[in-house]
Amino acid sequence: MSLARLGQSLVRRLHRPLHLPPPPPTDHHAAVSRSLATSHENTFVRGFASLTYSGGSTIAGKFGGPSSVHAVQVLELVAHLNHARLMSSGSAAPAPAGPASSGAPVTRPTVSKGVPVGARKVGMKVVMMSPGFVYEPYSPREPISIWKRLFTRSGWRRTKEDIILEMKNAYSVQQLRKKTGYSKKQFYNEAFKIYKEVNMLFARGDISSLRKAVTDNLHSAMKNEIKRRQAKWKSVYWELVEPAVNIRTLRARMIGLDKKDLDKAFIQLTLEFVTKQKYEAYNSKGQVVSGDKSKEVLVKEIWVFERSLFHPDAYWRVCGQIKL
């Protein structure tokens, strides 16, 4: 009998269902949530740190799927807000109950609600000075014949794309004019001054003065370029022959941070500069190793200028240089 009962017990155990822990989430949103989780008390992950530009109107992340520009900004703000919540919120530390070992009553410190003992409330303000990338960088469109544009499907599709691009340009300039009183002539004069200033500082190797005229990402790139140049050449002579031969706008784009508030946005204008310049480079002995300052050279460059629409003291800065 005892052996029969033991066998029945083993059979019941073998037929009992096995409860396994649920598998980890595999969807895209769960992966994003894990990537934004804080690793330490004072450490947080920035949204842009793990995202790279894919060349279109979307940003390709390390999670494989494209996300819109608004989503990139939301990731950035969520990371900052999580960090701010860790810094400024918390529960009061419980005071030990009962008298001390000497018999004297324990004095409990007075704290405000939600603030730990020995800490004070710290207000953190999230400020984004630049998106950190060039949105839809300009590239020349392939010429298309009138016949192909009017009588072929590819031509109709190309016409639709061209109309959308022009509508984006018009809308961005319209918002810029509405918020800042944009004037094309005034902006061209200001952009040309910035163009001259940045080139002069770059030729001198003045890294610190460049910081105000360009965004952080471009400043890092120019700093590295100056170091590589100084490893080969001791100094550089550069001169801009004024006025510019031609300046024209190639593209205008607006980068929104909040779909519900269109005022929180950045404007990027892509300009083409055609100028005459003089250039000469010297080695450590003062000998000319490149260029000739007695000759004028026709130079064509494409620069991207950026400005905030919601910062009170915003001004134009260079955020990128496009090489075709």
N, C-alpha and C positions, 0 to 999 in steps of 0.2 A: 504493500500500500504506500509506504513512504517513497519508494522508488517511482511509483506511478505519479504521486503528487509532485515530486521534483521534476519529472519530465513534462507535466502539464504547465508547471511554472516557467520552465525554459521556453516552451512553445509560445506562451503568452508574451514573454519578453521579446522574443524574436519578431512577433507580429505587431508589436507596439510601434506606432509611427515615430520616425526620427525627426526632431525639431531642430532645424538648422537656422543660424542667424540670417536675417535678410541680407541679400547681396548689396554692395555699395551702389549708390546711384550712379547711373552712367549717362544721364542726360546732360546737355550743354550747360543748363543753368546751375546744376549742382556743381559741375566742375568750376564754373566761375565763382560760386560761393566759396568753394574750398580754396581757390587761389587768392581770394580777398581776406581769408581768415587771418587774424593777427597771430604771429608766432611768439612774440614776447610782449611784455607789458608796454614797452615803449617802442615797438617795432611794428610797422605796417607796410603793406604792399601797395605801390602806386599803380594805377591803372595803365599808364602809358609805358611802364617799365617792361611789360611783357607783350607789347603790341607793336607790330611793324606795319608800315604803309605798304599797301598792295598796288598802288598806281591808279586806282579808280576812286569812286565815291564812297568806298567802304574800307574798313580797316580789318586786316586779317590777323587774328590772334593765334596764340600758341595752342588753342583748343580746336583749331581746324575750321571753324565756321566763320563767315563774315559777319561783322556787326556794324551798325550804322554809326555815323559820327556822333549822334546824340548818345548812343550807348557807350561810346568811349568816354565821353564827358561824364556820364552817370557813374561809370566804374571809378573814375578819378575822384568824384565827389563822395561816393560811398566809402571809399578807402579813407579819405580825410575825416569824414564824419564819424566813422568807427573809431578812429584814433582819438578824435576830440572827446568822444563819449567815454573812452577809457581814462583820459586825463582829467575830466571834470566831474565825473559821477562816481558814486560809490556809497556804501552804507557805513554808518557810524560804527566804530569798533566798540564792542561791548565792554563795559567796565567790570572789573572783578567784583563779585557780590560778597557781602559780609565784611566784618572788620578786619584790619590788618593784624599781623602777628603781635604787635605791641598793644592791641586793644583799641587803638584810635580808629574812629570811623574813616572810611575811604571817601575822598572827595572826588566826585565825578565831574570832569570838565564839561563845560557847556559848548555844544556844537550845533551848527545849523543843520537842518534836515537834508540828508543826502550827501553830506561832506564828512570824510573820515577825520579822526582826531589828528591834529597836527598838520592838517592840509587846509588850503584855502581855495575858493572857487577860481578857476582860471577860464576866461572866455576866449575861445578860439574862433577866428574868422577865416573862412576858406576864400582865398584869393587866387585866381588863375591869371597869370600875366601873359600867357601865350599858349595856344593849343599844342605847340611843339612839333608841328609838321605842316607841309604845304598841301593844302586841300585841292585835289584835282589839278596837279601841275600841268602847265601848258605844254602842248606839243603841236607842231604844225600839221594841219589837215592836208591829206593828199588831194591834189587838184582833181576835179571831175568835170567832164564835158557836159554841156547843156543837154545834148541828146540823151546821154546816159542818165542824167538827173530826171528828165521828164518822162522817159519811155521804158525804164527798167525798174524792177523791184528793188534792186540794190540802190539805185538812184533815189527812189522814193524814201527808202529807209535812211539814206544819208541825209536827205533834205530834212526829215523829221529830227534827226540827231542835231543838225546844225541849228534848227529853230529852237530846240531845247537849250542848247548852249547859249544862244543869244538871249533867250529869256532869263537865264540865270544871271548873265552879265547885267541886263537891264534892271532886274529886281535888286541885285546887290548895290548897284550905283544909286538906285532910287532910295533905298534904306539909308545909305551913307549920306546922301544929300539931306534926307529928312532929319537925321539925328545930329549931323555936324555942320550942315550948311556947306557941303562939299562944292568946290569950284575946280574945274579941270585945270584952268590956267594956274591958279594958286597952288594946287597940288603938284603940278609939274615943276614949278619953281622950287618948292620945298623938297621934292624927290631928287632934283638935280643937285641941290646943295648937300643932301645926305649922301648921294652917290659920290660926289667929289670928296667929302669928308672921310667916308669909309675907305676909299682908295688911298688917300693920303696917309691915314693912320695905319693902314695895312702895309704900305710901302715903308713906313718908318719902323714898323714892328711894335707899335704902341698898343699892346694888348689891353691894358687897363682902360684906356680911353675908348676902345672899341665897344666895351660892354654896354654903354648907354645907347649906342646907335644901332645895335643888332640884338636879336633874341639870344637866349642862352644856348640853344642848340647850334646856331650859326657861329656864335662866339667860340664855342669849343672847337668847331671845325676850322675856323680861321686861325685860332691859336696853334693848332697842330700844323697847319700849312706854313705858318710863319717859322716855326721851329725847324721844319724840313728845309725851308729856303735858307735860313741862317746857317744851316750845316754846310751849304754849298757856297753861298755868297755872303760877303761881309756887310754890304750895304746896297741899297737900291735907290736910284733917282727916278721920280715919276712926276709928270706934269700933265695937266688937263688943258687942252686948248679950248677956250670958250668962245662963243656959245656952243651948245650941242648941235650936231648936224640934224638929228631928229630924235624925238621921243614920242612913243605911242603906247596905248594901253592894249594889251593882248588878252587879258582875262580879268574878271572880277568875280570873287566868290565870298559868300557869307557863311560862317561856321556858327551854328546855333548851339547854345549850351542847354537850353530849356525849351521844349516844344510849346509850353504854355506861356512863355515870356520871350517874345522875339527880340526884346531890347537887350537881353543877355547874349551877345554875339560878338564875333570878331569879323573884320573885313580884311580880305587879302586882295591886293591889286598887283597884277603882273605887268611890268613895264619893259619895253625894249629901248635901250639906249644905243644910239649910233653917235660916236664921238671920235675926235682926233686926239691922240695921246703921244707923249714922248717918254721914252723909257731907256734906262741904262743900268746895268748891274756891275758891281765891282767885287774883286776878291780881297783877301786880307792885306795884299800889298798895294791896293788902290788901283789895280789894273782893270780895264774894261774886259769883262768876260761875256757879256751879252747885251744886245740892244745898241742904240745910237740916239742920244738925246738931241742931236741936230736934225733928226728926221721925224716927221709926223706920220703916225700910223693910224689908219682907220680901224676902229674897234667896235664890234657889235656885241652887246651883253644883254642878258635877260635877268632882271632882278624882281623879287617878290617883296612887296611892302605890306606891312600888317599894322592894324590899329584896332583897339578895343572900342566898342560902342557903349559900354556901361561903366568904365572907370572914369572918375571925374577929371583926372589930369592925364588922360591918354594922349599919346603922340605917335607919329609914324616911325616905325623901325623896319629894318631889313630882316626878313625871316628866311630868305632862301635865294640861291643863285641857280638858275637852270642852264645846263650846258647841253646843247643840241648836237 
